Amino acid sequence: MKNKNILVCVSGLTPQIVTETLFCLAVQKKVKVDEIYVLTTQRGRNVVLGKDEHHATPKSPLKKEINELCKKHKIKKPLFEENDVHIIVAKEESLELSDIRSDKDNILFPNKVCEFIRQKTSDPNNVLYCSITGGRKSMSVHIANALSLFAREKDKLLHVLTKEEHEFKGFYPVNKQQAKDLELAELPFVRIRSLLTAELKMPDLLKSNFDEIVKTTQAQLKILTPQNKMILDIERRELRFANNYISLEPMLFLFYYFFVDSKERGKENISVYEFISFDTKNRFLEYFATYYPTRHIKNQKWFEKGFSKEDFRVKRSKINSVISELIDDPDISSFFIIDVNRKYGESTYHIKAVTERFKIKF
């Protein structure tokens, strides 16, 4: 299927940046732009529609100027409608954002930008050309951050430059000198989409709000250095992380090993009921028979009857305390403790870190 080139602009009170970017792409670079989207505020939408009452803002609708630009330079008109699909305004319940000012606004707007960029990059046929020229500086930062998270190699971050005497006088160059003074810069940026979706294997992360993604990604990046692996030394019954290690008694070590071993076998989530089953008891008997003398466990209750819910609760609490002692950074330790997916009557337990973060030393 043919690629679709999409121009995405953040705009405040100067919608001219949309037509200037379109001019640079379509006229100067000969890039066929198929669709245009504008991310803005409530007032910014009024400006785009030519309805803002302030004397300094343009009164000509952006759509009209796009049509005139395309007609003058004989290029195909991109799809751009005066609706909520192409003019995207951040909303809070039924109230639209009038401007980007408060800390609360600066959380809401990036979530909207993040949602839009995530949606458009989910289609492999879309190619995004994102301009940071317009809007408040914070708005430009948000779109750049969203691109870092979700952009593919083919997506681009752009900035339009012109001489000061030409700024805001018209919607696009009207003579050769103005056209010469208008420059399009492609900005390099770090793309971590493949890191999030492939190596970290966390598809739910791509469904989160921007602030949640930032927090989770920051924690994820901390554990990616080669030394940040959990080593399970079976012979020594040691858990080692970086330069720290803790020796455990056989049962507690094997309790943690059971979750890592299950993860490597493709079993991510384990319920308490699965843990107290006879299948799990037999797994532990097999562990002891393979790694440690069984004479020390024959007097234990679980040896005959299997584990109880209390056994699980106590052992999970102990091993999580050990992990927190072993790894003093809570962001990192949260990926190695035995965490819980809480659901009434159906809670399951798992370790967040991917299997590549573990090394079993036999």
C-alpha positions as CSV (number, residue, x, y, z in Angstrom):
1,M,0.0,0.0,0.0
2,K,1.2,3.5,-0.8
3,N,2.6,5.7,2.0
4,K,0.5,8.6,3.2
5,N,2.5,11.7,4.1
6,I,0.9,13.5,7.1
7,L,1.9,17.0,8.2
8,V,1.3,17.6,11.9
9,C,1.7,21.1,13.3
10,V,1.4,22.6,16.8
11,S,-0.2,26.1,16.5
12,G,-1.1,28.9,18.8
13,L,-1.9,32.3,17.4
14,T,0.1,32.1,14.2
15,P,-1.4,29.5,11.9
16,Q,0.9,30.8,9.2
17,I,3.4,28.2,10.3
18,V,1.2,25.5,8.8
19,T,1.2,26.9,5.3
20,E,4.9,27.9,5.6
21,T,5.7,24.3,6.4
22,L,3.5,23.0,3.6
23,F,5.2,25.4,1.2
24,C,8.6,24.1,2.2
25,L,7.6,20.5,1.9
26,A,5.4,20.6,-1.2
27,V,6.9,23.4,-3.2
28,Q,10.6,23.4,-2.2
29,K,11.1,19.7,-1.3
30,K,8.5,18.2,-3.7
31,V,7.0,16.1,-0.9
32,K,3.4,15.3,-1.6
33,V,1.5,16.0,1.6
34,D,-1.8,14.0,1.8
35,E,-3.2,15.2,5.1
36,I,-2.8,18.1,7.6
37,Y,-3.5,18.1,11.3
38,V,-3.2,21.0,13.7
39,L,-2.7,20.5,17.5
40,T,-3.8,23.6,19.3
41,T,-5.8,25.2,22.1
42,Q,-9.4,26.4,22.1
43,R,-8.3,30.0,21.2
44,G,-5.9,28.5,18.7
45,R,-8.7,26.8,16.9
46,N,-10.6,30.1,16.6
47,V,-7.5,31.6,15.0
48,V,-7.2,28.7,12.6
49,L,-10.8,29.3,11.6
50,G,-10.2,33.0,11.2
51,K,-12.7,33.8,14.0
52,D,-10.4,35.2,16.8
53,E,-11.4,38.8,17.6
54,H,-7.9,40.1,18.6
55,H,-6.6,42.6,16.1
56,A,-3.2,41.0,15.8
57,T,-4.4,37.5,14.7
58,P,-5.2,36.7,11.1
59,K,-8.8,36.8,10.0
60,S,-8.4,34.6,7.0
61,P,-9.3,30.9,7.7
62,L,-6.3,28.5,7.4
63,K,-8.2,26.2,5.0
64,K,-8.7,29.1,2.6
65,E,-5.0,29.9,2.6
66,I,-4.0,26.3,2.1
67,N,-6.3,26.1,-0.9
68,E,-4.9,29.3,-2.4
69,L,-1.3,28.1,-1.8
70,C,-2.1,24.8,-3.6
71,K,-3.8,26.6,-6.5
72,K,-1.0,29.1,-7.0
73,H,1.7,26.4,-7.1
74,K,-0.4,23.8,-8.8
75,I,0.0,21.1,-6.1
76,K,-2.7,18.7,-4.9
77,K,-4.7,20.0,-1.9
78,P,-4.0,17.9,1.3
79,L,-7.0,16.8,3.2
80,F,-7.8,19.4,5.8
81,E,-11.2,20.0,7.2
82,E,-12.5,22.5,9.7
83,N,-13.5,19.9,12.2
84,D,-12.4,18.2,15.4
85,V,-10.6,15.5,13.4
86,H,-8.1,17.8,11.7
87,I,-8.1,20.6,14.3
88,I,-7.3,18.8,17.6
89,V,-7.9,20.6,20.8
90,A,-7.0,19.3,24.2
91,K,-10.1,18.6,26.3
92,E,-10.9,18.0,29.9
93,E,-14.3,16.3,30.2
94,S,-16.5,18.8,28.4
95,L,-14.3,21.8,28.8
96,E,-11.8,22.6,26.1
97,L,-8.4,24.0,27.1
98,S,-8.3,27.8,26.5
99,D,-4.5,28.0,26.8
100,I,-1.5,26.0,28.0
101,R,-0.5,27.7,31.2
102,S,-0.9,25.7,34.5
103,D,0.9,22.5,35.6
104,K,-2.4,20.7,35.2
105,D,-2.7,21.9,31.6
106,N,0.9,20.8,30.8
107,I,0.0,17.3,31.8
108,L,-3.3,17.2,29.8
109,F,-1.9,18.6,26.6
110,P,1.0,16.2,26.3
111,N,-1.4,13.3,26.9
112,K,-3.5,14.5,23.9
113,V,-0.4,14.9,21.7
114,C,0.9,11.5,22.8
115,E,-2.5,9.9,22.0
116,F,-2.5,11.4,18.5
117,I,1.1,10.6,17.6
118,R,0.6,7.0,19.0
119,Q,-2.5,6.6,16.9
120,K,-0.9,7.9,13.6
121,T,2.3,5.9,14.0
122,S,0.3,2.7,14.5
123,D,-0.4,2.7,10.8
124,P,2.7,1.5,9.0
125,N,1.7,3.4,5.8
126,N,1.7,6.8,7.5
127,V,4.8,9.0,7.4
128,L,4.7,11.9,9.8
129,Y,6.2,15.3,9.2
130,C,5.9,17.1,12.5
131,S,6.6,20.8,12.8
132,I,7.5,22.4,16.1
133,T,7.6,25.9,14.8
134,G,4.3,27.2,16.2
135,G,2.5,27.3,19.5
136,R,4.0,27.8,22.9
137,K,7.5,26.3,23.5
138,S,6.0,23.7,25.9
139,M,3.7,22.5,23.1
140,S,6.7,22.0,20.8
141,V,8.5,20.1,23.5
142,H,5.5,17.8,23.9
143,I,5.3,16.9,20.3
144,A,9.1,16.3,20.2
145,N,8.8,14.1,23.2
146,A,5.9,12.1,21.7
147,L,7.9,11.5,18.6
148,S,10.9,10.2,20.7
149,L,8.5,7.7,22.1
150,F,6.6,6.6,19.1
151,A,8.3,7.7,15.9
152,R,9.6,5.2,13.3
153,E,12.8,5.8,11.3
154,K,10.8,7.4,8.5
155,D,9.0,10.0,10.7
156,K,10.5,13.5,10.8
157,L,10.8,16.4,13.2
158,L,10.8,19.8,11.4
159,H,11.4,23.5,12.1
160,V,10.7,26.3,9.7
161,L,13.0,29.3,9.8
162,T,12.5,32.7,8.1
163,K,13.9,36.2,8.3
164,E,12.4,38.5,11.0
165,E,11.0,40.9,8.5
166,H,8.8,38.2,6.9
167,E,7.4,36.8,10.1
168,F,3.6,36.7,10.3
169,K,3.0,39.1,7.4
170,G,1.5,36.4,5.2
171,F,0.6,32.8,5.1
172,Y,3.4,31.8,2.7
173,P,6.0,33.4,0.4
174,V,4.6,35.6,-2.3
175,N,7.9,36.3,-4.2
176,K,11.3,34.6,-4.8
177,Q,13.1,36.5,-2.1
178,Q,10.6,35.5,0.6
179,A,10.8,31.9,-0.7
180,K,14.6,32.0,-0.5
181,D,14.5,33.3,3.0
182,L,12.2,30.4,4.1
183,E,14.2,27.4,5.2
184,L,13.1,23.9,6.5
185,A,15.3,22.2,9.0
186,E,15.0,18.6,9.8
187,L,15.9,18.0,13.5
188,P,17.6,14.9,14.7
189,F,16.0,13.2,17.7
190,V,16.3,10.0,19.7
191,R,13.8,7.2,18.8
192,I,13.1,4.7,21.5
193,R,9.9,3.1,20.1
194,S,11.7,-0.1,19.3
195,L,13.2,-0.2,22.8
196,L,9.7,0.1,24.3
197,T,7.9,-2.3,22.1
198,A,10.5,-5.0,21.3
199,E,13.2,-5.2,23.9
200,L,11.1,-4.2,26.9
201,K,8.1,-6.2,25.6
202,M,5.5,-3.9,27.4
203,P,2.6,-3.4,24.9
204,D,0.5,-1.9,27.7
205,L,3.0,0.9,27.9
206,L,1.9,2.2,24.5
207,K,-1.7,2.6,25.9
208,S,-0.7,4.8,28.8
209,N,-0.9,8.5,29.3
210,F,2.3,10.5,28.6
211,D,3.1,11.1,32.3
212,E,2.7,7.4,33.0
213,I,4.9,6.6,30.0
214,V,7.6,9.0,31.1
215,K,7.7,7.4,34.6
216,T,7.7,3.9,33.3
217,T,10.3,4.5,30.6
218,Q,12.6,6.2,33.0
219,A,12.5,3.2,35.2
220,Q,13.0,0.8,32.3
221,L,16.0,2.6,31.0
222,K,17.7,2.2,34.3
223,I,17.8,-1.5,34.1
224,L,19.1,-1.7,30.5
225,T,22.8,-1.4,31.3
226,P,24.6,-4.8,31.0
227,Q,25.5,-4.9,34.7
228,N,21.9,-4.5,35.8
229,K,21.0,-8.2,35.6
230,M,19.8,-10.5,38.3
231,I,22.1,-13.5,38.6
232,L,20.7,-16.6,40.4
233,D,23.7,-18.7,41.5
234,I,22.1,-22.1,42.3
235,E,25.1,-23.7,43.8
236,R,25.8,-20.9,46.2
237,R,22.1,-20.0,46.6
238,E,22.9,-16.4,46.0
239,L,21.1,-13.6,44.3
240,R,23.5,-11.1,42.8
241,F,22.8,-7.7,41.3
242,A,25.6,-5.3,40.2
243,N,28.2,-5.7,43.0
244,N,25.8,-6.8,45.7
245,Y,24.8,-10.3,46.7
246,I,22.7,-12.1,49.3
247,S,22.8,-15.7,50.3
248,L,19.5,-17.4,51.0
249,E,18.3,-20.6,52.6
250,P,17.4,-23.2,49.9
251,M,13.6,-22.9,50.1
252,L,13.5,-19.1,49.8
253,F,16.0,-19.2,47.0
254,L,14.0,-21.8,45.1
255,F,10.8,-19.8,45.7
256,Y,12.3,-16.9,43.7
257,Y,13.8,-19.3,41.2
258,F,10.4,-20.8,40.6
259,F,9.0,-17.5,39.3
260,V,12.1,-16.9,37.1
261,D,11.9,-20.5,35.8
262,S,8.2,-20.2,35.1
263,K,8.8,-16.9,33.3
264,E,11.4,-18.6,31.1
265,R,9.0,-21.4,30.4
266,G,6.5,-18.8,29.1
267,K,4.3,-18.6,32.2
268,E,4.2,-15.0,33.2
269,N,1.5,-14.8,35.8
270,I,0.9,-17.3,38.6
271,S,-2.1,-17.3,41.0
272,V,-2.0,-18.4,44.6
273,Y,-4.1,-21.4,43.6
274,E,-1.6,-22.5,41.1
275,F,1.2,-22.2,43.6
276,I,-0.5,-24.3,46.2
277,S,-1.3,-27.1,43.7
278,F,0.4,-30.5,43.7
279,D,2.0,-29.7,40.4
280,T,3.9,-26.9,42.0
281,K,4.8,-29.1,45.0
282,N,6.2,-31.6,42.5
283,R,8.2,-28.9,40.8
284,F,9.8,-28.0,44.1
285,L,10.6,-31.7,44.8
286,E,12.2,-31.8,41.4
287,Y,14.3,-28.7,42.2
288,F,15.5,-30.2,45.5
289,A,16.3,-33.6,43.9
290,T,18.3,-31.8,41.3
291,Y,20.1,-29.1,43.3
292,Y,20.0,-29.8,47.0
293,P,19.8,-32.8,49.4
294,T,16.2,-33.7,50.1
295,R,16.8,-35.0,53.6
296,H,16.4,-31.5,54.9
297,I,12.8,-31.1,53.7
298,K,11.2,-34.5,54.5
299,N,10.0,-33.1,57.9
300,Q,8.4,-30.0,56.3
301,K,4.6,-29.8,56.0
302,W,4.6,-29.0,52.3
303,F,6.6,-32.2,51.6
304,E,3.5,-34.2,52.2
305,K,0.5,-31.9,51.7
306,G,1.8,-29.2,49.4
307,F,2.1,-25.4,50.1
308,S,-0.5,-23.3,51.8
309,K,-1.7,-19.7,51.1
310,E,0.2,-18.6,54.2
311,D,3.4,-20.3,52.8
312,F,3.0,-18.2,49.7
313,R,2.3,-14.9,51.6
314,V,5.3,-15.3,54.0
315,K,7.8,-16.3,51.3
316,R,6.7,-13.6,48.9
317,S,7.1,-11.0,51.7
318,K,10.5,-12.3,52.6
319,I,11.9,-12.5,49.1
320,N,10.6,-9.0,48.2
321,S,12.4,-7.7,51.3
322,V,15.6,-9.4,50.1
323,I,15.2,-7.8,46.6
324,S,14.7,-4.4,48.1
325,E,17.8,-4.8,50.2
326,L,19.8,-6.1,47.3
327,I,18.8,-3.3,44.9
328,D,18.6,0.1,46.7
329,D,17.0,1.9,43.8
330,P,13.2,1.5,44.1
331,D,12.6,2.1,40.4
332,I,14.9,-0.8,39.5
333,S,13.9,-3.1,42.4
334,S,10.2,-2.8,41.3
335,F,11.1,-4.8,38.2
336,F,12.6,-7.7,40.1
337,I,10.2,-8.1,43.1
338,I,7.3,-10.6,42.8
339,D,4.6,-8.1,41.9
340,V,0.8,-8.5,41.9
341,N,-1.9,-7.9,39.3
342,R,-4.8,-7.3,41.7
343,K,-8.2,-8.6,40.7
344,Y,-10.8,-9.6,43.2
345,G,-10.6,-13.4,43.5
346,E,-8.3,-13.7,40.5
347,S,-5.0,-11.9,41.5
348,T,-1.9,-13.2,39.8
349,Y,1.8,-12.7,40.7
350,H,4.7,-12.0,38.3
351,I,8.1,-10.4,37.9
352,K,8.1,-7.4,35.6
353,A,11.6,-7.7,34.2
354,V,12.0,-9.5,30.9
355,T,13.8,-12.8,30.8
356,E,17.0,-11.2,29.3
357,R,17.4,-9.4,32.7
358,F,18.1,-12.8,34.4
359,K,21.1,-15.1,34.3
360,I,20.9,-18.5,35.9
361,K,24.3,-19.9,37.0
362,F,24.2,-23.6,37.6
